[in-house]
Amino acid sequence: MIIDQISRLQSYSALHPRFTEAMNFILSTDLEKLEIGETKVSGENIRAIIMEGDQDPDALLNDGFECHNAHIDIQVCIYGTERVGWKSRHECIHPKDNYDAERDVLFMEDAPALFFELKEGMFGIYFPTDVHAPMIGVGHIRKLVMKVRI
């Protein structure tokens, strides 16, 4: 997992062959004006999803702790403050159900090992080894989730 300021986003572009294109999209797009929903940046390889709404402090009870096998998430807080839970996938031992290959998601019953906040202008990169629980705070946020195929 990586947490940093959006001004430093491109310093991580060498970590994956598709990161440069995904990061260029993030930095060259007015994310506040992008419509809610999904935009295909590079077919199924890079997708941008704009979400806006109220966070759910009970999200962990409602399938909120997840990881992915086929994608890396780059999540950008456009405005608001997002509370996120995290735990290493290697330490999680209680899957909630079977892996859903169509949605590329596995939900866990384990509890996060730590919590942090993404504030406006910050991002998190979640690799398949990062089980994360986004939007578990309070307050209204707008965020971007970039789905980057491995």
Buried (B, 14 or more C-beta within 10 A) or exposed (E): BBBBEBEEBBEBBEEBEBBEBBBBBBEEBEBEEBEEEEBEBBEEBBBBBBBEEEBBEEBBEEBBBBBBEEBBBBBBBBBBBBBBBBBEBEEBEEEEEEEEEEEBBBBBEBEBEEEBEBEBEBBBBBBBEBBBBBBBBEEEBBBBBBBBBB
